Amino acid sequence: MKVRITETVLRDANQSLIATRMPFSDFEGILETLDKAGYHSLECWGGATFDSCLRYLSEDPWERLRKIKSKVKNTPLQMLLRGQNILGYKHYPDDVVRKFVAHAADNGMDIFRIFDALNDFRNIRVAVDEVLKRKAHAQGAICYTISPIHNLENYVKLGKELEDMGVHSLCIKDMAGILGPQEAYDLVKALKETIKLPVYLHTHSTTGLGPMTLLKAVEAGCDGIDCAISSFSNGTSQPATETMNYALKQAGFDTGLDDKVLKEINDYFKPIKAKYITSGQMDAFVMGIDTDALVYQVPGGMLSNMIAQLKAQNAIDRLDEVLEEIPHVRKDLGYPPLVTPMSQMVGVQAVSNVLLGERYKSVSKEVKAYLKGEYGKAPGELNPELVKKVLGDEQPITTRFADTLEPQFDKVKEELKGIARSDEDVLSYIAFPQIAEKFFKEREERESLKVSYSIVKK
């Protein structure tokens, strides 16, 4: 049996371990080698990469995608798309979602892994439809979580819903590394018995379960798994590519990976990892195993961001209190899976509750919007006292929130005449207005400096 392996070092591994701070220059030199390894796909875009490129790295995320595509000619490129949220933290109108998917496909994206943080699939239909129209690969994702309301029957029903939507494949997205080996076996088996789609599994090594979970999933018929090259693996990242490759081949599975090329890739990333450890960007906390995550279910990206948030407020000593508060906030919000943007919303609210010394003394605008129904239907029951405190007599909406939004793209494009150079710039601005505006200004300054320098040189 063939097991397809997706490499995550260019996106989720670096998002989980160093909060997505890896510039293009750090991995440009290994792209052609990555293309020769025999991977099913390279996950290299989406998630937090878009925000991070603009906000921290002074890079155009669209240009990054084009540059990756120019070097990776054979291996499909893969991205993580948050459905109606695209890559931001709120819902966008349908015309923006369609434009974003179209331009991502035009710029080189092959596989779109699409999820909704609440598993409310009304919020991924438009993105899936546009991916299908663009003749790209639409992979529907189920966010895995543990709660009193999430069970095997519920997940199989979600899998059937995705199949009926017309996706090409399905992914079980275990963002906190809490899916146990037996649970993975049972879930994959149940899905394979119910739907005809290829099933993929994404997990993290946060709790130490990752490699066992992936192996058991493959034994149950899982078609593909996500791994990270070993120097950027484990901890809050994915299980190591080489380790899983070795174990699977020994068990009689065909991964299609070239061991020698994997070693070359790992040798390339070793000094890069050392650089991040020395600079302090790779925190020791995210590199280890923390079985407490089985209780508080915090994904890697959320954990690294929360540590940064607490450090910025000189309150890192209160991390344990925040981790204890997270399950309480999650219960109050109807047990949402802790995945972007819900993970950030729950994390920020938990930090606020702890640091202010009073629960919900301050409620973020995102949590207010969530309680109003702007992110979709909560999986479970919301805390009625919290809803009353935040909304008063205002009634939450029950329809798909995007149905209430006016088309936005053409209007913003008109407003950005003389500022935005392309439709891609317009989309960057819609997703992150202030950050994109700052990026455009800095881009102009950099280019004028280059021009001045070349004139002086001549």
C-alpha positions in Angstrom: 0.0 0.0 0.0 1.2 3.5 -0.9 1.3 6.1 1.9 1.6 9.7 0.7 3.7 12.0 2.9 3.3 15.8 3.0 6.2 17.8 4.2 5.3 20.7 6.5 8.7 22.4 7.2 7.8 25.4 5.0 4.6 26.1 6.8 3.2 24.3 9.9 6.5 23.1 11.3 7.9 26.6 11.3 4.5 28.1 12.4 4.4 25.7 15.4 8.1 26.0 16.5 9.0 29.6 15.6 5.7 31.4 15.1 6.1 31.5 11.3 9.2 33.7 11.3 11.2 31.8 8.6 12.0 34.1 5.7 12.1 32.9 2.1 15.9 33.3 2.1 16.2 30.6 4.8 14.8 27.9 2.6 15.3 29.1 -1.0 18.4 27.0 -1.4 16.7 23.7 -0.6 13.5 24.0 -2.7 14.8 22.1 -5.7 16.1 19.3 -3.4 12.7 19.2 -1.6 11.2 18.7 -5.1 13.3 15.6 -5.6 12.4 13.8 -2.4 9.2 12.1 -3.6 6.8 13.9 -1.3 3.0 13.8 -2.0 3.0 17.6 -1.5 4.8 20.5 0.1 2.7 22.5 2.5 4.1 25.9 2.1 1.4 28.6 2.2 -1.7 29.6 4.1 -2.2 29.3 7.8 -0.3 32.1 9.4 2.3 32.5 6.6 0.3 35.3 4.9 0.0 37.4 8.0 3.6 36.8 9.1 5.1 37.6 5.7 3.5 41.0 5.7 3.7 41.8 9.4 7.2 40.5 10.4 9.2 39.5 7.3 8.6 42.4 4.9 7.7 39.8 2.2 4.9 39.8 -0.3 3.2 36.4 0.4 2.1 36.2 -3.2 5.6 36.8 -4.5 6.8 34.1 -2.0 4.3 31.6 -3.5 5.4 32.4 -7.1 9.1 32.0 -6.2 8.4 28.6 -4.5 6.5 27.5 -7.6 9.3 28.6 -9.9 11.7 26.2 -8.1 9.3 23.3 -7.3 8.2 22.0 -10.6 7.1 18.4 -9.9 5.7 18.3 -6.3 2.2 19.7 -5.7 2.1 22.8 -3.5 -0.4 22.7 -0.6 -2.0 25.4 1.5 -4.3 25.7 4.5 -7.4 27.9 3.9 -9.8 28.8 6.6 -12.9 28.7 4.5 -14.9 32.0 4.7 -12.1 33.4 7.0 -9.6 32.9 4.1 -6.4 33.7 6.0 -7.7 36.4 8.3 -9.6 36.2 11.5 -13.1 37.1 10.4 -15.5 36.1 7.7 -15.2 37.8 4.3 -17.8 38.2 1.5 -18.2 35.5 -1.1 -16.7 37.6 -3.9 -13.5 38.0 -1.9 -13.3 34.3 -1.1 -13.6 33.4 -4.8 -11.1 36.0 -5.9 -8.6 34.8 -3.3 -8.9 31.1 -4.3 -8.7 32.1 -8.0 -5.5 34.1 -7.5 -3.9 31.5 -5.3 -4.5 28.9 -8.0 -3.2 31.2 -10.7 0.0 31.9 -8.6 0.8 28.2 -8.3 -1.3 26.6 -5.6 -2.3 23.0 -6.3 -4.0 21.5 -3.2 -6.3 23.5 -0.9 -6.9 22.1 2.5 -10.1 23.9 3.6 -11.5 23.9 7.1 -13.9 25.8 9.3 -12.9 26.3 12.9 -16.4 25.1 14.1 -16.8 22.4 11.5 -19.8 24.5 10.3 -19.4 23.5 6.6 -21.7 26.2 5.4 -18.6 28.3 5.8 -16.4 26.3 3.4 -18.9 25.7 0.5 -17.9 28.8 -1.5 -14.2 28.1 -1.2 -14.6 24.5 -2.1 -16.8 25.4 -5.1 -14.2 27.9 -6.4 -11.3 25.4 -6.0 -13.3 22.9 -8.0 -14.0 25.5 -10.7 -10.3 26.3 -10.9 -9.5 22.5 -11.5 -7.3 22.4 -8.3 -7.5 19.8 -5.6 -10.1 20.5 -2.9 -9.4 18.8 0.4 -12.1 19.2 3.1 -10.9 19.1 6.7 -12.6 18.0 9.9 -11.1 19.7 13.0 -10.6 17.0 15.6 -11.3 17.8 19.2 -12.4 16.1 22.4 -15.4 17.3 24.3 -18.7 15.9 25.7 -20.3 16.6 22.4 -17.7 15.3 19.9 -17.8 11.5 19.0 -17.1 9.0 16.3 -20.7 9.2 14.9 -20.5 13.0 14.7 -17.1 12.9 12.8 -18.4 10.2 10.3 -21.4 12.4 9.6 -19.1 15.4 8.9 -17.1 13.2 6.6 -20.2 12.2 4.6 -21.1 15.9 4.4 -17.7 16.7 2.9 -18.0 13.9 0.4 -21.5 15.2 -0.7 -20.0 18.6 -1.2 -17.7 17.2 -3.9 -14.2 17.5 -2.3 -11.5 15.3 -3.7 -10.1 14.1 -0.4 -10.6 14.5 3.4 -8.3 15.4 6.1 -8.6 14.8 9.9 -7.0 17.9 11.3 -5.7 17.2 14.9 -4.1 20.6 15.6 -3.3 19.9 19.3 -1.9 16.4 19.0 -4.6 14.9 21.2 -5.8 12.2 18.8 -4.7 8.9 20.4 -3.5 5.8 18.4 -6.7 3.8 19.0 -9.0 6.8 18.3 -7.1 7.4 15.0 -7.5 3.8 14.0 -11.2 3.7 14.8 -11.9 7.1 13.1 -10.0 6.3 9.9 -11.6 2.9 9.7 -15.1 4.3 10.2 -14.5 7.0 7.6 -13.1 4.5 5.1 -16.1 2.3 5.6 -18.5 5.2 5.0 -17.0 7.4 2.3 -15.0 6.7 -0.9 -12.6 9.6 -0.5 -8.9 9.3 0.2 -8.3 10.1 3.9 -5.3 12.1 5.2 -4.2 12.8 8.8 -2.6 15.8 10.2 -1.4 15.8 13.8 1.3 17.3 16.1 3.8 15.7 18.5 2.8 18.1 21.3 1.7 15.2 23.6 4.1 12.6 22.3 1.3 10.6 20.7 2.0 11.7 17.1 4.2 8.9 15.6 2.0 6.1 17.2 -1.2 7.9 16.0 0.1 8.2 12.4 1.2 4.5 12.3 -2.1 3.2 13.6 -4.0 5.5 11.2 -2.0 4.0 8.3 -2.8 0.5 9.5 -6.5 1.4 9.4 -6.2 2.5 5.7 -5.2 6.2 6.0 -3.9 7.3 2.6 -1.6 10.1 3.6 0.1 11.8 6.6 1.8 15.1 7.4 5.4 15.0 8.6 8.2 17.5 9.2 11.9 17.0 8.4 13.5 15.9 11.7 15.4 19.1 12.5 12.0 20.9 12.5 9.9 18.1 13.9 8.5 17.0 17.2 7.5 19.2 20.1 4.5 21.2 18.9 5.5 20.4 15.3 4.7 17.2 13.3 6.4 13.8 13.8 9.7 13.4 11.9 9.6 12.6 8.2 12.6 10.3 8.4 11.3 8.4 11.4 7.9 7.8 9.9 9.4 6.9 6.5 11.7 4.3 8.2 8.9 2.8 10.3 6.4 2.6 7.4 8.9 1.1 5.0 9.8 -1.5 7.7 6.1 -2.3 8.1 5.8 -3.0 4.3 4.3 0.3 3.2 5.6 2.3 0.1 6.2 6.0 0.8 8.0 6.8 -2.4 10.5 8.9 -0.4 14.3 8.9 -1.2 16.3 8.4 2.0 19.4 10.1 0.7 17.5 13.2 -0.4 15.8 13.4 3.0 19.2 13.4 4.7 20.3 16.3 2.4 17.2 18.2 3.4 17.7 17.7 7.1 21.4 18.6 6.9 20.4 21.9 5.3 17.9 22.8 8.0 20.1 21.8 11.0 22.1 25.1 11.1 18.9 27.1 10.5 17.4 25.4 13.5 20.6 26.2 15.5 20.3 29.9 14.5 16.7 30.1 15.8 17.6 28.4 19.1 20.6 30.7 19.6 18.4 33.8 18.9 15.7 32.6 21.3 13.1 32.4 18.6 12.7 28.7 19.1 11.5 28.4 22.7 12.5 25.3 24.6 8.9 24.9 25.8 7.6 24.2 22.3 10.3 21.7 21.5 9.4 19.3 24.3 6.5 17.0 25.0 3.8 18.2 27.3 1.1 15.7 28.2 -0.9 18.4 30.0 -2.0 19.3 26.4 -4.3 16.2 26.7 -6.2 18.3 29.3 -6.0 21.8 27.8 -5.7 20.9 24.1 -3.6 23.9 23.1 -2.2 23.6 19.5 1.4 24.4 18.7 0.9 27.7 16.9 -1.5 28.9 19.7 1.0 27.9 22.4 4.0 29.7 20.8 1.8 32.8 20.2 0.5 32.7 23.8 4.1 32.4 25.2 5.1 35.5 23.1 2.0 37.4 24.4 2.8 36.6 28.0 6.5 37.4 27.6 5.5 40.8 26.1 3.5 41.6 29.2 6.2 40.2 31.6 3.8 37.6 32.8 5.3 34.3 31.5 5.2 33.0 35.1 1.4 32.9 34.8 1.4 30.5 31.9 0.1 27.6 34.0 -2.8 29.7 35.2 -3.7 30.6 31.6 -3.5 26.9 30.6 -5.9 26.0 33.4 -8.3 28.8 32.4 -8.5 27.7 28.7 -10.8 24.6 29.2 -13.2 26.9 31.2 -13.3 29.5 28.4 -13.8 26.7 25.9 -16.7 25.2 27.8 -18.4 28.7 28.1 -18.1 29.1 24.3 -19.7 25.7 23.5 -16.6 23.6 23.0 -15.2 25.0 19.8 -12.2 23.1 18.4 -9.0 25.0 19.2 -7.9 26.0 15.8 -7.4 29.4 14.1 -9.2 31.7 14.7 -10.9 30.0 17.7 -7.6 29.1 19.3 -6.4 32.7 19.3 -9.8 34.0 20.5 -9.9 31.5 23.4 -6.2 32.0 24.2 -6.5 35.8 24.3 -9.6 35.6 26.4 -8.0 33.2 28.8 -4.9 35.5 29.2 -7.3 38.5 29.8 -9.3 36.6 32.4 -6.1 35.7 34.3 -4.2 38.9 34.0 -7.2 41.1 34.9 -8.1 38.9 37.9 -11.7 38.7 36.9 -13.4 36.4 34.3 -14.8 38.3 31.3 -14.1 41.7 32.8 -12.9 42.5 29.3 -14.3 40.6 26.3 -12.6 40.8 22.9 -14.5 42.1 19.9 -13.8 38.7 18.3 -15.5 36.7 21.1 -18.4 39.2 21.0 -18.8 38.5 17.3 -18.6 34.7 17.9 -21.3 34.9 20.5 -23.4 36.9 18.0 -23.1 33.9 15.5 -20.8 35.7 13.1 -18.3 32.7 13.0 -21.0 30.1 12.5 -22.9 27.7 14.8 -21.2 26.8 18.1 -20.8 23.0 18.4 -22.3 23.0 21.8 -24.4 25.2 24.1 -23.1 28.6 24.9 -23.0 29.8 28.5 -26.3 31.7 28.8 -25.0 34.1 31.5 -22.0 35.0 29.3 -24.2 35.6 26.3 -26.5 37.8 28.3 -23.6 39.8 29.7 -22.1 40.4 26.3 -25.1 40.7 24.0 -27.8 42.0 26.4 -31.1 41.8 24.5 -29.5 41.5 21.1 -30.5 38.3 19.2 -27.7 36.2 17.7 -27.9 35.3 14.0 -28.6 31.8 12.9 -28.0 32.1 9.1 -24.6 31.9 7.4 -23.0 35.2 8.3 -21.5 35.7 4.9 -25.0 35.9 3.4 -25.3 39.3 5.2 -22.1 40.7 3.7 -22.0 43.0 0.7 -19.5 42.3 -2.1 -16.3 44.0 -1.3 -13.5 43.4 -3.8 -14.3 45.9 -6.6 -15.1 48.6 -4.1 -11.8 48.2 -2.3 -9.9 47.9 -5.6 -11.3 51.3 -6.6 -10.3 52.8 -3.2 -6.7 51.5 -3.6 -6.1 53.0 -7.0 -2.5 54.3 -7.1 -1.6 52.2 -4.0 -2.4 48.6 -4.9 -0.4 47.3 -7.9 -2.4 44.2 -8.5 -5.5 42.2 -7.5 -3.2 40.3 -5.1 -2.3 43.6 -3.3 -6.1 44.3 -3.0 -6.6 40.9 -1.4 -3.7 41.4 1.0 -5.2 44.7 2.0 -8.7 43.2 2.5 -7.3 40.5 4.8 -4.9 42.8 6.8 -5.6 46.5 6.0 -3.2 48.3 8.4 -0.4 45.7 8.0 -0.7 45.6 4.2 -0.8 49.4 3.9 2.5 49.6 6.0 4.0 46.9 3.8 3.1 48.8 0.6 4.7 51.9 2.0 7.9 50.1 3.0 8.0 48.4 -0.4 7.9 51.8 -2.1 10.7 53.0 0.2 12.9 50.0 -0.4 12.5 50.2 -4.2 13.3 54.0 -4.3 16.4 53.3 -2.2 17.4 50.6 -4.7 16.9 53.0 -7.6 18.9 55.8 -5.8 21.7 53.3 -5.1 21.9 52.1 -8.7 22.0 55.7 -9.9 24.8 56.6 -7.5 26.7 53.4 -8.5 26.5 54.4 -12.2 
